[in-house]
Amino acid sequence: MGNLFCCVQVEESKVGIKERFGKHKEVLEPGFHCVPWIFGYQIRGKLSLRVQQLDVRCETKTKDDVFVTVVASVQYRAIPENATDAFYKLSDTRSQIQAYVYDVIRANVPRLCLDEVFEQKTETANIVANELKKAMSNFGFEIVQTLIVDIEPDELVKRAMNQINAASRLRVAAHDKAEADKIIQIKKAEGDAESKYLSGQGIARQRQAIIDGLRDSLLGFSGNVPGTKAKDVMDMVLITQYFDTMKEIGAASKSSAVFIPHGPGAVQDLAAQIRHGLHHASPSEE
C-alpha cells in the first residue's frame, strides 16, 4: 500500500538506500519519506545501524605444537556517514570479518607457547581489533570491541595440563607434610631431652636430700642416745628403709615385684652383708 502511494517508512536505528533507475541517489534517515516510483525511484534496501556481534571460532597451532580453538567475539556497526559504502561494497559482512579474524589469529598465535596464549589474551584481542579497524573502515563499518572470550586446547592436552597441575600440588603438599613431621619430631625430641634433664635433676636432688637426711639422723641419734655406735644407727636406718620399701610395694594395686622367701630375721643378714661390703670397700679407698 505504501508503494502504491509512493510512501515509505524507515524504522529507527536504520537507514534506507534510495535509487533511481538502479543508480544510488541518497540515504534516507529514519522517518516518513515520499518515493515516487513512477519516476524510477525505489528503496533498494535498508541498513541497520545497531551494534551487531559475531563470534568466530578459529582453530590454530601454538609455538609448542598444541592445537587450540580460539573464540573471538567481534562487535561492529555501520557508520551512518558511510552507509553507502557499507551497503554496496560488501555482499557478506560477517564472512568478511570472519576471514580477517582467521588471518590475524593464525598469524599471531603460532608465535606463542600455550601458556603465553592464555597470558597474552588481551594483547591478541587488541591486535585483532586494530587489524579489523583498518580493514573494515574502508567498507563503512566501525569495530566497536573485540574480545577473546575463550581458548580451548585439545581435550588430551587439557587432561595432561590438569595432571601436571595436580602432580605439582601433590608434590608441594608432600613437602609441606614432611616439613611438618620434621618439626613435630624435632619438638618431640627437644621435649624428651628437656624432660630427661629435669628428671635427672630431680633424682639428683632427691638423692642429695636422702643423704643429708641420713647424715642428720645419724648425728642426732648418736648425740641423744649415749653409748650408741654407728653400726647400731646404720642397722636401724637400713631396717627403716626396708619396711618403707615393703610398704610402698604393698600399697601398689598392680605390682610386678617378685618376692623371694625371707623372714624378719633376714633383715639382720641383709644389714650384715651391707656392712661387710662397706668394710671391704673402706681399705681400698684408703
PyRosetta script that sets phi, psi and omega in degrees:
from pyrosetta import init, pose_from_sequence

init()
pose = pose_from_sequence("MGNLFCCVQVEESKVGIKERFGKHKEVLEPGFHCVPWIFGYQIRGKLSLRVQQLDVRCETKTKDDVFVTVVASVQYRAIPENATDAFYKLSDTRSQIQAYVYDVIRANVPRLCLDEVFEQKTETANIVANELKKAMSNFGFEIVQTLIVDIEPDELVKRAMNQINAASRLRVAAHDKAEADKIIQIKKAEGDAESKYLSGQGIARQRQAIIDGLRDSLLGFSGNVPGTKAKDVMDMVLITQYFDTMKEIGAASKSSAVFIPHGPGAVQDLAAQIRHGLHHASPSEE")
pose.set_psi(1, -37.5)
pose.set_omega(1, 179.2)
pose.set_phi(2, -65.0)
pose.set_psi(2, -41.4)
pose.set_omega(2, 178.9)
pose.set_phi(3, -65.4)
pose.set_psi(3, -32.1)
pose.set_omega(3, -179.3)
pose.set_phi(4, -64.0)
pose.set_psi(4, -37.6)
pose.set_omega(4, -179.7)
pose.set_phi(5, -99.2)
pose.set_psi(5, 12.6)
pose.set_omega(5, 178.4)
pose.set_phi(6, 61.3)
pose.set_psi(6, 34.2)
pose.set_omega(6, -179.8)
pose.set_phi(7, -116.2)
pose.set_psi(7, 136.4)
pose.set_omega(7, -179.1)
pose.set_phi(8, -134.6)
pose.set_psi(8, 140.0)
pose.set_omega(8, 177.1)
pose.set_phi(9, -114.3)
pose.set_psi(9, 129.9)
pose.set_omega(9, 176.9)
pose.set_phi(10, -108.3)
pose.set_psi(10, 122.8)
pose.set_omega(10, -176.0)
pose.set_phi(11, -72.7)
pose.set_psi(11, 163.5)
pose.set_omega(11, 176.7)
pose.set_phi(12, -63.3)
pose.set_psi(12, 146.9)
pose.set_omega(12, -179.0)
pose.set_phi(13, 67.8)
pose.set_psi(13, 20.1)
pose.set_omega(13, 175.6)
pose.set_phi(14, -137.6)
pose.set_psi(14, 161.0)
pose.set_omega(14, 172.0)
pose.set_phi(15, -130.7)
pose.set_psi(15, 149.9)
pose.set_omega(15, 178.2)
pose.set_phi(16, -103.2)
pose.set_psi(16, 144.2)
pose.set_omega(16, -179.9)
pose.set_phi(17, -103.7)
pose.set_psi(17, 113.5)
pose.set_omega(17, -175.4)
pose.set_phi(18, -100.7)
pose.set_psi(18, 132.5)
pose.set_omega(18, -179.9)
pose.set_phi(19, -126.9)
pose.set_psi(19, 158.6)
pose.set_omega(19, 171.5)
pose.set_phi(20, -132.5)
pose.set_psi(20, 116.5)
pose.set_omega(20, -176.9)
pose.set_phi(21, 54.2)
pose.set_psi(21, 40.3)
pose.set_omega(21, 176.6)
pose.set_phi(22, 85.3)
pose.set_psi(22, -2.3)
pose.set_omega(22, 179.1)
pose.set_phi(23, -106.3)
pose.set_psi(23, 138.5)
pose.set_omega(23, -178.3)
pose.set_phi(24, -65.7)
pose.set_psi(24, 134.7)
pose.set_omega(24, 179.3)
pose.set_phi(25, -112.9)
pose.set_psi(25, -52.0)
pose.set_omega(25, -177.3)
pose.set_phi(26, -163.7)
pose.set_psi(26, 171.2)
pose.set_omega(26, 176.8)
pose.set_phi(27, -106.6)
pose.set_psi(27, 124.9)
pose.set_omega(27, -177.8)
pose.set_phi(28, -92.2)
pose.set_psi(28, 128.0)
pose.set_omega(28, 177.7)
pose.set_phi(29, -75.4)
pose.set_psi(29, 166.2)
pose.set_omega(29, 177.5)
pose.set_phi(30, -58.6)
pose.set_psi(30, 138.2)
pose.set_omega(30, 179.0)
pose.set_phi(31, 138.0)
pose.set_psi(31, -159.9)
pose.set_omega(31, -175.8)
pose.set_phi(32, -101.1)
pose.set_psi(32, 132.2)
pose.set_omega(32, -177.3)
pose.set_phi(33, -137.3)
pose.set_psi(33, 150.6)
pose.set_omega(33, 176.5)
pose.set_phi(34, -103.4)
pose.set_psi(34, 120.8)
pose.set_omega(34, -178.5)
pose.set_phi(35, -124.1)
pose.set_psi(35, 93.3)
pose.set_omega(35, -177.6)
pose.set_phi(36, -71.4)
pose.set_psi(36, 94.6)
pose.set_omega(36, -177.4)
pose.set_phi(37, -64.4)
pose.set_psi(37, -22.2)
pose.set_omega(37, -179.4)
pose.set_phi(38, -67.7)
pose.set_psi(38, -17.2)
pose.set_omega(38, 176.4)
pose.set_phi(39, -101.0)
pose.set_psi(39, 14.5)
pose.set_omega(39, 176.3)
pose.set_phi(40, 92.4)
pose.set_psi(40, 5.6)
pose.set_omega(40, 179.8)
pose.set_phi(41, -86.3)
pose.set_psi(41, 146.9)
pose.set_omega(41, 176.5)
pose.set_phi(42, -158.7)
pose.set_psi(42, 160.0)
pose.set_omega(42, 173.8)
pose.set_phi(43, -92.8)
pose.set_psi(43, 109.7)
pose.set_omega(43, -177.8)
pose.set_phi(44, -69.9)
pose.set_psi(44, -30.3)
pose.set_omega(44, 179.4)
pose.set_phi(45, 172.1)
pose.set_psi(45, 178.3)
pose.set_omega(45, 178.6)
pose.set_phi(46, -124.7)
pose.set_psi(46, 145.1)
pose.set_omega(46, -177.6)
pose.set_phi(47, -119.7)
pose.set_psi(47, 126.8)
pose.set_omega(47, 179.7)
pose.set_phi(48, -79.3)
pose.set_psi(48, 137.4)
pose.set_omega(48, 176.8)
pose.set_phi(49, -101.3)
pose.set_psi(49, 5.4)
pose.set_omega(49, -179.8)
pose.set_phi(50, -74.1)
pose.set_psi(50, 155.7)
pose.set_omega(50, 175.8)
pose.set_phi(51, -73.2)
pose.set_psi(51, 126.8)
pose.set_omega(51, -179.9)
pose.set_phi(52, -113.8)
pose.set_psi(52, 157.0)
pose.set_omega(52, -177.7)
pose.set_phi(53, -125.0)
pose.set_psi(53, 139.1)
pose.set_omega(53, 178.5)
pose.set_phi(54, -131.1)
pose.set_psi(54, 122.4)
pose.set_omega(54, 176.8)
pose.set_phi(55, -98.0)
pose.set_psi(55, 124.0)
pose.set_omega(55, -176.6)
pose.set_phi(56, -116.6)
pose.set_psi(56, 124.7)
pose.set_omega(56, 175.9)
pose.set_phi(57, -102.2)
pose.set_psi(57, 119.3)
pose.set_omega(57, -176.2)
pose.set_phi(58, -124.7)
pose.set_psi(58, 122.6)
pose.set_omega(58, 177.7)
pose.set_phi(59, -95.6)
pose.set_psi(59, 130.4)
pose.set_omega(59, -179.3)
pose.set_phi(60, -149.4)
pose.set_psi(60, -178.0)
pose.set_omega(60, -176.8)
pose.set_phi(61, -121.9)
pose.set_psi(61, 141.5)
pose.set_omega(61, 179.7)
pose.set_phi(62, -87.1)
pose.set_psi(62, 177.9)
pose.set_omega(62, -178.6)
pose.set_phi(63, -65.2)
pose.set_psi(63, -32.3)
pose.set_omega(63, 179.1)
pose.set_phi(64, -94.1)
pose.set_psi(64, 27.6)
pose.set_omega(64, 171.4)
pose.set_phi(65, 61.1)
pose.set_psi(65, 43.5)
pose.set_omega(65, 175.0)
pose.set_phi(66, -114.4)
pose.set_psi(66, 126.5)
pose.set_omega(66, 178.9)
pose.set_phi(67, -82.4)
pose.set_psi(67, 130.6)
pose.set_omega(67, -179.7)
pose.set_phi(68, -132.9)
pose.set_psi(68, 154.1)
pose.set_omega(68, 173.6)
pose.set_phi(69, -110.0)
pose.set_psi(69, 116.4)
pose.set_omega(69, -179.1)
pose.set_phi(70, -100.2)
pose.set_psi(70, 126.6)
pose.set_omega(70, 179.4)
pose.set_phi(71, -106.2)
pose.set_psi(71, 115.3)
pose.set_omega(71, 179.8)
pose.set_phi(72, -109.5)
pose.set_psi(72, 135.6)
pose.set_omega(72, 177.9)
pose.set_phi(73, -111.4)
pose.set_psi(73, 118.6)
pose.set_omega(73, -176.3)
pose.set_phi(74, -112.7)
pose.set_psi(74, 126.1)
pose.set_omega(74, 175.8)
pose.set_phi(75, -108.7)
pose.set_psi(75, 126.6)
pose.set_omega(75, -174.5)
pose.set_phi(76, -143.7)
pose.set_psi(76, 164.8)
pose.set_omega(76, 175.5)
pose.set_phi(77, -156.9)
pose.set_psi(77, 158.4)
pose.set_omega(77, 178.7)
pose.set_phi(78, -77.9)
pose.set_psi(78, 142.0)
pose.set_omega(78, 177.9)
pose.set_phi(79, -84.7)
pose.set_psi(79, 122.0)
pose.set_omega(79, -176.7)
pose.set_phi(80, -56.1)
pose.set_psi(80, -38.6)
pose.set_omega(80, -178.9)
pose.set_phi(81, -68.1)
pose.set_psi(81, -23.1)
pose.set_omega(81, -178.9)
pose.set_phi(82, -115.0)
pose.set_psi(82, 33.5)
pose.set_omega(82, -177.2)
pose.set_phi(83, -62.3)
pose.set_psi(83, -32.1)
pose.set_omega(83, 179.7)
pose.set_phi(84, -63.5)
pose.set_psi(84, -46.1)
pose.set_omega(84, 177.9)
pose.set_phi(85, -63.5)
pose.set_psi(85, -41.8)
pose.set_omega(85, -178.9)
pose.set_phi(86, -63.3)
pose.set_psi(86, -31.4)
pose.set_omega(86, -177.2)
pose.set_phi(87, -84.4)
pose.set_psi(87, -38.7)
pose.set_omega(87, -171.3)
pose.set_phi(88, -97.5)
pose.set_psi(88, -30.9)
pose.set_omega(88, -171.2)
pose.set_phi(89, -78.4)
pose.set_psi(89, -28.6)
pose.set_omega(89, -178.6)
pose.set_phi(90, -118.1)
pose.set_psi(90, 132.6)
pose.set_omega(90, 175.8)
pose.set_phi(91, -90.3)
pose.set_psi(91, -27.8)
pose.set_omega(91, -179.4)
pose.set_phi(92, -140.9)
pose.set_psi(92, 92.3)
pose.set_omega(92, -176.1)
pose.set_phi(93, -63.5)
pose.set_psi(93, -43.0)
pose.set_omega(93, -175.6)
pose.set_phi(94, -64.5)
pose.set_psi(94, -40.7)
pose.set_omega(94, 178.2)
pose.set_phi(95, -66.2)
pose.set_psi(95, -35.7)
pose.set_omega(95, 179.0)
pose.set_phi(96, -66.4)
pose.set_psi(96, -45.0)
pose.set_omega(96, 177.9)
pose.set_phi(97, -62.9)
pose.set_psi(97, -43.1)
pose.set_omega(97, 179.5)
pose.set_phi(98, -59.3)
pose.set_psi(98, -40.2)
pose.set_omega(98, 179.8)
pose.set_phi(99, -64.9)
pose.set_psi(99, -40.6)
pose.set_omega(99, 178.2)
pose.set_phi(100, -66.3)
pose.set_psi(100, -39.5)
pose.set_omega(100, 179.0)
pose.set_phi(101, -63.3)
pose.set_psi(101, -44.9)
pose.set_omega(101, 176.7)
pose.set_phi(102, -55.5)
pose.set_psi(102, -47.0)
pose.set_omega(102, -175.4)
pose.set_phi(103, -63.0)
pose.set_psi(103, -44.0)
pose.set_omega(103, -176.5)
pose.set_phi(104, -70.6)
pose.set_psi(104, -45.3)
pose.set_omega(104, -177.7)
pose.set_phi(105, -64.4)
pose.set_psi(105, -44.5)
pose.set_omega(105, -178.1)
pose.set_phi(106, -72.7)
pose.set_psi(106, -11.6)
pose.set_omega(106, 174.9)
pose.set_phi(107, -91.6)
pose.set_psi(107, -22.9)
pose.set_omega(107, -174.7)
pose.set_phi(108, -107.1)
pose.set_psi(108, -40.3)
pose.set_omega(108, -177.2)
pose.set_phi(109, -62.0)
pose.set_psi(109, -40.1)
pose.set_omega(109, 179.3)
pose.set_phi(110, -61.7)
pose.set_psi(110, -10.8)
pose.set_omega(110, 176.4)
pose.set_phi(111, -85.5)
pose.set_psi(111, -8.3)
pose.set_omega(111, -174.4)
pose.set_phi(112, -115.2)
pose.set_psi(112, 149.0)
pose.set_omega(112, 170.8)
pose.set_phi(113, -77.3)
pose.set_psi(113, 168.0)
pose.set_omega(113, -174.5)
pose.set_phi(114, -59.1)
pose.set_psi(114, -45.7)
pose.set_omega(114, -179.7)
pose.set_phi(115, -63.2)
pose.set_psi(115, -36.4)
pose.set_omega(115, 179.7)
pose.set_phi(116, -69.7)
pose.set_psi(116, -30.0)
pose.set_omega(116, 177.2)
pose.set_phi(117, -61.2)
pose.set_psi(117, -41.9)
pose.set_omega(117, 177.9)
pose.set_phi(118, -70.3)
pose.set_psi(118, -41.3)
pose.set_omega(118, -176.4)
pose.set_phi(119, -69.8)
pose.set_psi(119, -34.3)
pose.set_omega(119, -175.4)
pose.set_phi(120, -105.7)
pose.set_psi(120, 35.4)
pose.set_omega(120, -179.8)
pose.set_phi(121, -62.5)
pose.set_psi(121, -42.0)
pose.set_omega(121, -179.7)
pose.set_phi(122, -65.4)
pose.set_psi(122, -41.1)
pose.set_omega(122, 178.8)
pose.set_phi(123, -62.9)
pose.set_psi(123, -39.6)
pose.set_omega(123, 178.2)
pose.set_phi(124, -64.0)
pose.set_psi(124, -41.3)
pose.set_omega(124, 178.2)
pose.set_phi(125, -62.4)
pose.set_psi(125, -39.0)
pose.set_omega(125, 179.4)
pose.set_phi(126, -66.2)
pose.set_psi(126, -38.6)
pose.set_omega(126, 178.4)
pose.set_phi(127, -64.0)
pose.set_psi(127, -44.0)
pose.set_omega(127, 178.5)
pose.set_phi(128, -61.1)
pose.set_psi(128, -45.2)
pose.set_omega(128, -178.7)
pose.set_phi(129, -61.8)
pose.set_psi(129, -43.2)
pose.set_omega(129, -178.5)
pose.set_phi(130, -64.7)
pose.set_psi(130, -42.1)
pose.set_omega(130, 179.6)
pose.set_phi(131, -66.7)
pose.set_psi(131, -40.0)
pose.set_omega(131, 179.2)
pose.set_phi(132, -66.7)
pose.set_psi(132, -39.4)
pose.set_omega(132, 179.8)
pose.set_phi(133, -62.4)
pose.set_psi(133, -42.7)
pose.set_omega(133, -180.0)
pose.set_phi(134, -66.6)
pose.set_psi(134, -37.3)
pose.set_omega(134, -177.1)
pose.set_phi(135, -78.4)
pose.set_psi(135, -45.9)
pose.set_omega(135, -172.4)
pose.set_phi(136, -79.3)
pose.set_psi(136, -19.1)
pose.set_omega(136, 177.7)
pose.set_phi(137, -64.7)
pose.set_psi(137, -26.3)
pose.set_omega(137, 177.5)
pose.set_phi(138, -72.3)
pose.set_psi(138, -15.8)
pose.set_omega(138, -179.0)
pose.set_phi(139, -108.1)
pose.set_psi(139, 10.0)
pose.set_omega(139, 175.3)
pose.set_phi(140, 84.9)
pose.set_psi(140, 20.3)
pose.set_omega(140, -180.0)
pose.set_phi(141, -119.4)
pose.set_psi(141, 147.9)
pose.set_omega(141, 178.5)
pose.set_phi(142, -113.0)
pose.set_psi(142, 132.1)
pose.set_omega(142, 176.2)
pose.set_phi(143, -89.3)
pose.set_psi(143, 112.1)
pose.set_omega(143, -176.2)
pose.set_phi(144, -79.4)
pose.set_psi(144, -48.2)
pose.set_omega(144, -176.4)
pose.set_phi(145, -156.8)
pose.set_psi(145, 144.9)
pose.set_omega(145, 175.0)
pose.set_phi(146, -131.7)
pose.set_psi(146, 127.3)
pose.set_omega(146, -177.7)
pose.set_phi(147, -129.4)
pose.set_psi(147, 142.9)
pose.set_omega(147, 168.9)
pose.set_phi(148, -94.8)
pose.set_psi(148, 102.3)
pose.set_omega(148, -170.9)
pose.set_phi(149, -89.7)
pose.set_psi(149, -17.3)
pose.set_omega(149, -178.3)
pose.set_phi(150, -160.5)
pose.set_psi(150, 146.6)
pose.set_omega(150, 173.9)
pose.set_phi(151, -131.7)
pose.set_psi(151, 115.9)
pose.set_omega(151, -173.3)
pose.set_phi(152, -118.4)
pose.set_psi(152, 103.2)
pose.set_omega(152, 173.8)
pose.set_phi(153, -71.3)
pose.set_psi(153, 169.5)
pose.set_omega(153, 175.1)
pose.set_phi(154, -59.5)
pose.set_psi(154, 150.3)
pose.set_omega(154, -175.0)
pose.set_phi(155, -59.5)
pose.set_psi(155, -39.9)
pose.set_omega(155, 178.4)
pose.set_phi(156, -64.8)
pose.set_psi(156, -37.0)
pose.set_omega(156, 179.3)
pose.set_phi(157, -67.3)
pose.set_psi(157, -42.8)
pose.set_omega(157, 178.4)
pose.set_phi(158, -61.9)
pose.set_psi(158, -40.9)
pose.set_omega(158, 179.0)
pose.set_phi(159, -63.9)
pose.set_psi(159, -41.4)
pose.set_omega(159, 178.8)
pose.set_phi(160, -65.2)
pose.set_psi(160, -40.8)
pose.set_omega(160, 178.6)
pose.set_phi(161, -63.1)
pose.set_psi(161, -40.6)
pose.set_omega(161, 177.9)
pose.set_phi(162, -64.7)
pose.set_psi(162, -39.2)
pose.set_omega(162, 178.7)
pose.set_phi(163, -66.2)
pose.set_psi(163, -40.2)
pose.set_omega(163, 177.5)
pose.set_phi(164, -63.3)
pose.set_psi(164, -43.3)
pose.set_omega(164, 179.0)
pose.set_phi(165, -63.3)
pose.set_psi(165, -43.3)
pose.set_omega(165, 179.6)
pose.set_phi(166, -64.1)
pose.set_psi(166, -42.3)
pose.set_omega(166, 179.2)
pose.set_phi(167, -63.2)
pose.set_psi(167, -40.4)
pose.set_omega(167, 178.5)
pose.set_phi(168, -63.0)
pose.set_psi(168, -42.8)
pose.set_omega(168, 179.1)
pose.set_phi(169, -66.3)
pose.set_psi(169, -38.3)
pose.set_omega(169, 177.7)
pose.set_phi(170, -64.9)
pose.set_psi(170, -38.2)
pose.set_omega(170, 178.7)
pose.set_phi(171, -64.6)
pose.set_psi(171, -42.4)
pose.set_omega(171, 177.3)
pose.set_phi(172, -64.4)
pose.set_psi(172, -41.2)
pose.set_omega(172, 179.2)
pose.set_phi(173, -64.3)
pose.set_psi(173, -41.2)
pose.set_omega(173, 179.1)
pose.set_phi(174, -64.6)
pose.set_psi(174, -40.4)
pose.set_omega(174, 178.6)
pose.set_phi(175, -63.5)
pose.set_psi(175, -44.1)
pose.set_omega(175, 179.4)
pose.set_phi(176, -64.1)
pose.set_psi(176, -39.5)
pose.set_omega(176, 179.1)
pose.set_phi(177, -65.6)
pose.set_psi(177, -40.8)
pose.set_omega(177, 178.1)
pose.set_phi(178, -63.5)
pose.set_psi(178, -40.7)
pose.set_omega(178, 177.5)
pose.set_phi(179, -63.7)
pose.set_psi(179, -39.6)
pose.set_omega(179, 178.2)
pose.set_phi(180, -64.8)
pose.set_psi(180, -43.4)
pose.set_omega(180, 178.0)
pose.set_phi(181, -62.9)
pose.set_psi(181, -37.8)
pose.set_omega(181, 178.6)
pose.set_phi(182, -63.1)
pose.set_psi(182, -44.3)
pose.set_omega(182, 179.4)
pose.set_phi(183, -63.5)
pose.set_psi(183, -41.1)
pose.set_omega(183, 179.1)
pose.set_phi(184, -61.8)
pose.set_psi(184, -44.6)
pose.set_omega(184, -179.5)
pose.set_phi(185, -64.8)
pose.set_psi(185, -40.3)
pose.set_omega(185, 179.9)
pose.set_phi(186, -64.9)
pose.set_psi(186, -46.3)
pose.set_omega(186, 179.5)
pose.set_phi(187, -63.8)
pose.set_psi(187, -37.9)
pose.set_omega(187, 178.5)
pose.set_phi(188, -64.5)
pose.set_psi(188, -43.2)
pose.set_omega(188, 178.7)
pose.set_phi(189, -64.8)
pose.set_psi(189, -41.1)
pose.set_omega(189, 178.1)
pose.set_phi(190, -63.5)
pose.set_psi(190, -40.9)
pose.set_omega(190, 178.4)
pose.set_phi(191, -66.0)
pose.set_psi(191, -39.4)
pose.set_omega(191, 179.2)
pose.set_phi(192, -65.6)
pose.set_psi(192, -42.4)
pose.set_omega(192, 179.4)
pose.set_phi(193, -64.2)
pose.set_psi(193, -42.6)
pose.set_omega(193, 178.7)
pose.set_phi(194, -63.5)
pose.set_psi(194, -39.2)
pose.set_omega(194, 178.9)
pose.set_phi(195, -64.4)
pose.set_psi(195, -43.9)
pose.set_omega(195, 179.3)
pose.set_phi(196, -65.8)
pose.set_psi(196, -37.4)
pose.set_omega(196, 179.4)
pose.set_phi(197, -63.2)
pose.set_psi(197, -46.5)
pose.set_omega(197, 178.9)
pose.set_phi(198, -66.7)
pose.set_psi(198, -36.7)
pose.set_omega(198, 177.6)
pose.set_phi(199, -63.8)
pose.set_psi(199, -41.1)
pose.set_omega(199, 177.7)
pose.set_phi(200, -62.1)
pose.set_psi(200, -41.0)
pose.set_omega(200, 177.5)
pose.set_phi(201, -63.5)
pose.set_psi(201, -39.3)
pose.set_omega(201, 179.2)
pose.set_phi(202, -64.3)
pose.set_psi(202, -42.6)
pose.set_omega(202, 179.1)
pose.set_phi(203, -64.8)
pose.set_psi(203, -41.0)
pose.set_omega(203, 179.7)
pose.set_phi(204, -63.1)
pose.set_psi(204, -41.3)
pose.set_omega(204, 178.2)
pose.set_phi(205, -66.9)
pose.set_psi(205, -37.9)
pose.set_omega(205, 178.4)
pose.set_phi(206, -62.3)
pose.set_psi(206, -46.0)
pose.set_omega(206, -179.8)
pose.set_phi(207, -65.0)
pose.set_psi(207, -37.8)
pose.set_omega(207, 178.6)
pose.set_phi(208, -64.7)
pose.set_psi(208, -39.5)
pose.set_omega(208, 178.6)
pose.set_phi(209, -65.6)
pose.set_psi(209, -38.0)
pose.set_omega(209, 178.3)
pose.set_phi(210, -64.0)
pose.set_psi(210, -43.5)
pose.set_omega(210, -179.8)
pose.set_phi(211, -63.4)
pose.set_psi(211, -43.8)
pose.set_omega(211, 179.4)
pose.set_phi(212, -63.6)
pose.set_psi(212, -39.4)
pose.set_omega(212, 179.6)
pose.set_phi(213, -66.0)
pose.set_psi(213, -42.2)
pose.set_omega(213, 178.6)
pose.set_phi(214, -63.5)
pose.set_psi(214, -40.5)
pose.set_omega(214, -179.8)
pose.set_phi(215, -64.0)
pose.set_psi(215, -43.9)
pose.set_omega(215, -179.9)
pose.set_phi(216, -66.2)
pose.set_psi(216, -36.4)
pose.set_omega(216, 179.5)
pose.set_phi(217, -65.9)
pose.set_psi(217, -43.1)
pose.set_omega(217, 178.8)
pose.set_phi(218, -62.3)
pose.set_psi(218, -45.0)
pose.set_omega(218, -178.7)
pose.set_phi(219, -66.0)
pose.set_psi(219, -42.7)
pose.set_omega(219, -179.6)
pose.set_phi(220, -67.1)
pose.set_psi(220, -41.8)
pose.set_omega(220, -179.2)
pose.set_phi(221, -66.9)
pose.set_psi(221, -43.0)
pose.set_omega(221, 179.7)
pose.set_phi(222, -64.1)
pose.set_psi(222, -33.8)
pose.set_omega(222, -178.9)
pose.set_phi(223, -77.9)
pose.set_psi(223, -31.8)
pose.set_omega(223, -176.0)
pose.set_phi(224, -88.6)
pose.set_psi(224, -24.4)
pose.set_omega(224, -179.7)
pose.set_phi(225, -113.3)
pose.set_psi(225, 102.8)
pose.set_omega(225, -178.5)
pose.set_phi(226, -64.7)
pose.set_psi(226, 145.0)
pose.set_omega(226, 176.6)
pose.set_phi(227, 82.5)
pose.set_psi(227, 1.9)
pose.set_omega(227, -179.5)
pose.set_phi(228, -81.4)
pose.set_psi(228, 134.9)
pose.set_omega(228, 178.7)
pose.set_phi(229, -95.9)
pose.set_psi(229, 163.2)
pose.set_omega(229, 177.6)
pose.set_phi(230, -63.0)
pose.set_psi(230, -31.7)
pose.set_omega(230, 179.4)
pose.set_phi(231, -63.4)
pose.set_psi(231, -44.0)
pose.set_omega(231, -178.9)
pose.set_phi(232, -64.4)
pose.set_psi(232, -40.7)
pose.set_omega(232, 179.3)
pose.set_phi(233, -64.5)
pose.set_psi(233, -41.3)
pose.set_omega(233, 179.6)
pose.set_phi(234, -64.8)
pose.set_psi(234, -39.4)
pose.set_omega(234, 177.7)
pose.set_phi(235, -62.2)
pose.set_psi(235, -41.5)
pose.set_omega(235, -179.5)
pose.set_phi(236, -65.9)
pose.set_psi(236, -39.1)
pose.set_omega(236, 179.0)
pose.set_phi(237, -65.2)
pose.set_psi(237, -42.7)
pose.set_omega(237, -179.6)
pose.set_phi(238, -63.9)
pose.set_psi(238, -41.5)
pose.set_omega(238, 179.1)
pose.set_phi(239, -65.0)
pose.set_psi(239, -40.9)
pose.set_omega(239, 178.2)
pose.set_phi(240, -61.8)
pose.set_psi(240, -43.4)
pose.set_omega(240, 178.8)
pose.set_phi(241, -64.9)
pose.set_psi(241, -37.4)
pose.set_omega(241, -179.7)
pose.set_phi(242, -62.2)
pose.set_psi(242, -49.3)
pose.set_omega(242, -178.8)
pose.set_phi(243, -69.7)
pose.set_psi(243, -30.5)
pose.set_omega(243, 173.7)
pose.set_phi(244, -63.7)
pose.set_psi(244, -39.5)
pose.set_omega(244, 178.6)
pose.set_phi(245, -66.2)
pose.set_psi(245, -43.7)
pose.set_omega(245, 178.7)
pose.set_phi(246, -62.1)
pose.set_psi(246, -35.1)
pose.set_omega(246, 178.9)
pose.set_phi(247, -66.0)
pose.set_psi(247, -42.7)
pose.set_omega(247, 179.7)
pose.set_phi(248, -65.8)
pose.set_psi(248, -39.7)
pose.set_omega(248, 178.8)
pose.set_phi(249, -65.4)
pose.set_psi(249, -41.8)
pose.set_omega(249, -179.9)
pose.set_phi(250, -69.0)
pose.set_psi(250, -27.3)
pose.set_omega(250, -178.2)
pose.set_phi(251, -78.7)
pose.set_psi(251, -18.5)
pose.set_omega(251, -179.1)
pose.set_phi(252, -75.8)
pose.set_psi(252, 131.6)
pose.set_omega(252, -179.2)
pose.set_phi(253, -74.1)
pose.set_psi(253, -34.5)
pose.set_omega(253, 178.5)
pose.set_phi(254, -124.8)
pose.set_psi(254, 101.1)
pose.set_omega(254, -176.7)
pose.set_phi(255, -119.3)
pose.set_psi(255, 138.9)
pose.set_omega(255, 178.5)
pose.set_phi(256, -105.7)
pose.set_psi(256, 17.6)
pose.set_omega(256, -179.6)
pose.set_phi(257, -71.0)
pose.set_psi(257, 144.2)
pose.set_omega(257, 178.6)
pose.set_phi(258, -109.7)
pose.set_psi(258, 123.8)
pose.set_omega(258, -179.4)
pose.set_phi(259, -96.8)
pose.set_psi(259, 139.7)
pose.set_omega(259, 174.0)
pose.set_phi(260, -108.8)
pose.set_psi(260, 153.4)
pose.set_omega(260, -177.7)
pose.set_phi(261, -57.4)
pose.set_psi(261, 129.4)
pose.set_omega(261, 177.1)
pose.set_phi(262, -162.7)
pose.set_psi(262, 165.9)
pose.set_omega(262, 177.7)
pose.set_phi(263, -135.7)
pose.set_psi(263, 176.2)
pose.set_omega(263, 179.7)
pose.set_phi(264, -57.8)
pose.set_psi(264, -29.1)
pose.set_omega(264, 179.9)
pose.set_phi(265, -69.4)
pose.set_psi(265, -19.3)
pose.set_omega(265, -179.6)
pose.set_phi(266, -68.8)
pose.set_psi(266, -17.7)
pose.set_omega(266, 179.1)
pose.set_phi(267, -64.1)
pose.set_psi(267, -39.0)
pose.set_omega(267, 179.1)
pose.set_phi(268, -64.9)
pose.set_psi(268, -40.1)
pose.set_omega(268, 176.3)
pose.set_phi(269, -63.8)
pose.set_psi(269, -39.4)
pose.set_omega(269, 178.5)
pose.set_phi(270, -62.4)
pose.set_psi(270, -42.5)
pose.set_omega(270, 178.1)
pose.set_phi(271, -63.7)
pose.set_psi(271, -39.2)
pose.set_omega(271, 179.2)
pose.set_phi(272, -64.2)
pose.set_psi(272, -39.8)
pose.set_omega(272, 178.9)
pose.set_phi(273, -64.0)
pose.set_psi(273, -41.7)
pose.set_omega(273, 179.8)
pose.set_phi(274, -65.2)
pose.set_psi(274, -43.0)
pose.set_omega(274, 179.5)
pose.set_phi(275, -64.4)
pose.set_psi(275, -36.4)
pose.set_omega(275, -179.6)
pose.set_phi(276, -65.6)
pose.set_psi(276, -40.1)
pose.set_omega(276, 178.3)
pose.set_phi(277, -65.1)
pose.set_psi(277, -41.5)
pose.set_omega(277, 179.0)
pose.set_phi(278, -66.5)
pose.set_psi(278, -35.5)
pose.set_omega(278, -179.4)
pose.set_phi(279, -65.1)
pose.set_psi(279, -40.8)
pose.set_omega(279, 179.8)
pose.set_phi(280, -75.5)
pose.set_psi(280, -24.9)
pose.set_omega(280, 180.0)
pose.set_phi(281, -79.9)
pose.set_psi(281, -28.5)
pose.set_omega(281, -176.4)
pose.set_phi(282, -65.7)
pose.set_psi(282, -41.1)
pose.set_omega(282, 179.2)
pose.set_phi(283, -61.7)
pose.set_psi(283, -36.3)
pose.set_omega(283, -178.9)
pose.set_phi(284, -67.0)
pose.set_psi(284, -32.7)
pose.set_omega(284, 178.3)
pose.set_phi(285, -70.2)
pose.set_psi(285, -30.9)
pose.set_omega(285, 178.9)
pose.set_phi(286, -71.5)
pose.dump_pdb("model.pdb")
